[in-house]
Amino acid sequence: MIGRCLAGILLGFPLAAAALSLLLHLLPRGGADYVIPLLILFFPLWIAVMIGAYLFRSGARAWLTLVAANAIAYGALWLGRSAAGW
């Protein structure tokens, strides 16, 4: 139980940040008009990831899945910045 809790807290924060950053880059003008609403959305998204961590059968599965999700999200950010010039 503590493994799932820590996975949601420690890996949910960067995952929520990466997801909202990807969303900002996909919006017109780099999402300049939507920064404040997305900052307000950050906390509920982080809470949703923390709650979702309890759906895994074990703490190890939660850690592996959230690490993979973070790697994919930050890999997409890296690819977007290097290829598209974000």
N, C-alpha and C positions, 0 to 999 in steps of 0.2 A: 504494500500500500504506500509506503513512504517513497519507494522508487518511482511509482507513477506520479506521485505528488511533486517530487523534485524534478522529474522530467517535464512535467507541464509548466512548472514555474520557471526553471532555468532555460529550457529550450523553447518554451512558448513565447517568451519575450522577443528573442531575435527572429523567430518565425513570423510573428505578427508585424514586426518592423519591416522585414523583407517583403512580405505580402503587400503591405500598404505602399512600400516604395515601388514595387512593380506596378501596382495600380496607378500610382501617380505618373509614372513614365508612359503608361499607355493612354492616359487622358490627353486631350488637346492642350497645347502650350505647356507641356510638362506638368500638367495638373496644378498650375499656379492658382487657379480659381478655387481649387478644392482642398487646399492644404489644411485649413482649420477644420472642416467637417471630417477629414480623414484622421486628423489628430484626435478628434473626439471619438472616432470609431476605433482607435487603437486599443483602448482599455477593454471594451467589450469583446474585441477579437482575441485579445490575450486571455481573458476569462474563458472564452469558448474553447480555446486550445487547452487550457488547464482542465476544464470539465471533460473535454474529449479524451484526455490522457487516462481518465478512469475507465474508459471503455475497453482498454487493452486487458488481456488476461494476466499479464505480468509486467513488472517494472522494466524488465529487459526488453520486452517487445515495444513498450512505450518509448524507451530511450532510442532503440534502433530506428523506429519509424520516425520519430521527431528529428533525429540526427539526419536521416535521409531526406526528410522534407526540408530541413534547413539547408542541406547541401544542394538540393535542387533549386531552392529559391535563390540562394546566393550565387549559384552557378548561372542561373538565368540573368541575374543582375549583372554579373561579370561579363557574360556574353553580350548583353544589351549595351553595356558601356563600351566594350571594345569593338563590337561589330557595327552597332548603329550610331555610336558616338553620343550616347546620352550624356 
